[in-house]
Amino acid sequence: MEQLGADEAAKLGERYLASVQPHRRLATTRFLGKMGTNFALIGLIQLILPGARIIDVRRHPAVAGPARCEPWPGARRLSVGA
């Protein structure tokens, strides 16, 4: 990241926004990236998307546990048995 220039960072930001565009249902100015790995990339995110707001939201484990067992959006549920 230290060697990444301003022009290169802007291009990376544009490429990222273009890559997530198909997943955005509405043409709004806001986009939520809820991947857990984003936490490790905060420095890069701030560099390539300087206007991005980063919000850290944490859940109590009793609430987070069941949410992790739900299928991903668009995932097919497998039925077992008859």
DAGI-V616369 format. One record per pair of residues at least 6 apart in sequence whose C-alpha atoms are under 6 Angstrom apart, sorted by the first residue. I is the first residue (numbers start at 0). J is the second residue. D is the distance in whole Angstrom. If there is no record, write none. Layout:
i: (I	I)
j: (J	J)
d: (D	D)
This chain:
i: (8	9	12	12)
j: (47	47	47	48)
d: (5	6	5	6)
